[in-house]
């Protein structure tokens, strides 16, 4: 690893560090926690505490920051998805919670717009629910949603993500659901920043909203946030903690350590207190550096994109025109990943995006040099 620090803990395992220009993806470790978060987790590990009391105290902070009635630190956003559905099916009945994943006698259907199906939605059915689709892969109507609502509907799920279509939209989904007395649960895993999203969906009327803690918030990778209406969140806690009752909760495998709870709350407070504009300026500066040094390559067009519905943060995007005759996108990515250090970039189809949210200071230079070696040769 020329001129780069290779932490001893990874060196012993033979796993070298890489440059993450792909975004806050789980496969590359999410994000890097701040020193204050690491210190808080280290402090938390040194003593015993009443974990139920810690959960409740942390939940109060989550609720306050999200503008919700009640909150909870979860074992990632996926665990929050499981718990939201479980709560909607069981209500506050310990008998029902004990019965999961057997949902006999309960409302057990989760309605989801077909265009929002994704590889993570299995979490919606993990607790024993059945997923019911409405609409097509590209669009939906209010009538199509209403046609799927029946006496077995436990909730309507809505996924907020850059590349996923909105269907009839969250606002209309909430209106229809509440008209029928049905809760709306929101998966907003990667929708931070902007920080305003912490409370945005609650203000719209969503009943529960889940975020990943290890992406834009830069908390522990295995932690998440869940907040919502008090009665439903009480059912969430019953289905998750298993601390003071005989319920064999469905969420037992998703317990959160005291260290992760403290780290998540610390990261959340730092996130909300930090300067979002300055953060974005750093992404813009790195993007401009890369874009300016990739000019003059035949068939390559580089654009800096920002505030787009399918982008995270500010980033240079490499578009390959018809007259481009260099290595393929797949070959470029292969060479980047196979270098020293390995560089992982984003992009779909015939484009490459260099996502700056996790690019550390100075790494934009390495990325640019490597791309010039590949593309200009």
Secondary structure, DSSP 4 states (H G I P E B T S, - for coil): -TTS---HHHHTTT----EEES-S-GGGTS----HHHHHHHHHHTTS---HHHHHHHHHHHHHHHHT-SEEEEESSHHHHHHHHHHHHHHTT-HHHHHHTT--TTS--EEEEEGGG--TTGGGGTTTS-EEEEES-SS---HHHHHHH--TTEEEEEEE--TTS--TT-HHHHHHHHHHTT-EEEEE-TT--SSTTHHHHHHHTT-SEEEEESSSTT---TT-EEEEE-HHHHHHHHHHHT-SSSS---TTGGG---HHHHHHHHHHHHHHHHS-HHHHHHHHHHHHHHHHHTTTT-TTEEEEEE-S-TT--SSEEEEEE-TT--S--HHHHHHHHHTSSS-EEEB--SSEEEEEGGGPPTTHHHHHHHHHHHHHH-
